[in-house]
Amino acid sequence: MSDVAAIDNLVVRHKELKQEISKVIIGQETVVEQILISVFAGGHALLIGVPGLAKTLMVNTISQALGLQFKRIQFTPDLMPSDILGSEILDENRNFKFIKGPVFSNIILADEINRTPPKTQAALLEAMQERSVTVSGNHYKLDLPYFVLATQNPIEQEGTYPLPEAQLDRFMFAINLEYPTFEEEVNVVKATTSDHKPQVNALFTAQEIIDFQQLVRRIPVADNVIEYAVNLVGKTRPKSDKAPDIVKEYIDWGAGPRASQNLILAAKTHAAVHGKYSPDIEDVKAVAAGILRHRIIKNYKAEAEGYTEDSIIEKLL
């Protein structure tokens, strides 16, 4: 199949996938769209929202519709790295045997990832970046495709450990979940308080998802689009000549090169699922907020004057 035909096929399959997910998840279209973009681009996503916005249900439904294995890890202050990665035990013949932890799955839901100390958060770093795990000096490859979808609760800061910048940078998207609209909430209540249980069908195989990820990487990008993305990321760095006044005044730290790479990968995927054979600047703009908001660090002045990361990104665009 030619790449053009493969992109046309992806558009149809992506639409079917969204319909399948909407059997269970009412509204939240932007959130689902961004999670699917990170899946087809081969990235990880961080979902930020208050309790009760169906974050866990959403990840579960998406993994069912994608036909992938799914494991949920509940992060707590006493969770140890071995609880995630697995550990070696002595078997009956007194030989060491490795028992795999929940990290060995296609989709990992890292629930409330900021509730666990940095030592345990770091256990996910190698898995996210290298798609492999090292335990007691032995190297284990993870099954592909592999995604970490982490959730974080923005309100309770009691007993939480903020994610280090290096860990945040591993996430392609930071996605903000908002409260549903009145109509959506009415529909959610109707759907969840009856005895009707919608059946989610698996529409993909693991290999098809890997093929689509490779297809996305083959999509050509014009130089001016890459330059626009790199320029946009450069503008977030307060020490750069390109930085506008708002950045110099309100931002302590800007986004690194990984942001530029992710902008282009996400723009390619955004273009592909909307039936375009090459991304343009509009595709970069469409994914910019989700890719930049967790990579810029604002200062106290921004906090005091009520500037959010999103409002600063909006001005940059």
ABEGO torsion letter per residue (X at the ends): XBAAAAAAAAAAAAAAAAAAAAAABBEGAAAAAAAAAAAAAGBBBBBBBBBGAGAAAAAAAAAAAAGBBBBBBBBBAABBAAAAAEBBBBBAAGBBBBBBBAABBABBBBBGAAABBAAAAAAAAAAAAAGBBBBGGBBBBBBOBBBBBBBBBAABABGBBBBBAAAAAABABBBBBBBBBAAAAAAAAAAAABABBBBBBBABBAAAAAAAAAAAAABBBBAAAAAAAAAAAAAABAABAABBAAAAAABABBBBAAAAAAAAAAAAAAAAAAGBABBBAAAAAAAAAAAAAAABBBBAAAAAAGBBAAAAAAAAX
